[in-house]
Amino acid sequence: MEGVGGDAASMASPVQQRANEAWRLYQYYLDKTTPHAVNRWIGTLVIAVIYCLRVFYVQGFYIISYALGIYVLNLLIGFLSPLVDPELDASDGPMLPTKGSDEFKPFIRRLPEFKFWYSMTKAFCIAFVMTFFSFFDIPVFWPILLFYWIVLFVLTMRRQIAHMMKYKYIPFNLGKQKYGGKKASGSRSRAD
């Protein structure tokens, strides 16, 4: 029997092999972007501006924009939330410090920055492609959607900020804290 015990990759059709090869190439370049956070976010901003210009130009697809806004808000909440929510999970795992005497525990996000960026970029690309299909252009009165999204954003952020204040965590790395103690008075600068 020729197929029994053989290599599964050799049995794949040429189309599957090409798809696998394309996926590996895509993953390779995606992995290379990991250390370049600023450039990644600039690219996402460019994609978002192109999407906004497209929606403005065609004067439609407001439902797509509203759904995109809700999805991005959901991603933002995941990005700002700790992995272990002290309100929901009272386990023995790593908890956020609540007192000054507590041991320092680093803030671990529920949604890491790379996944946040990747999901947001994919969402804008998918929404952009959807603007080329007229059956997604459902006529709605867009100011109501915009007002509702703003109210939802404000209420959600207010709740998230209250949660951050209650459990005393900051979801951003503000750099290494510097000690502002004694300054050396005897140091001289030399011009060599």
Salt bridges, closest charged atoms under 4 A:
ASP85 OD1 - HIS163 NE2 2.76
GLU87 OE2 - LYS166 NZ 3.52
GLU113 OE1 - ARG40 NH2 3.01
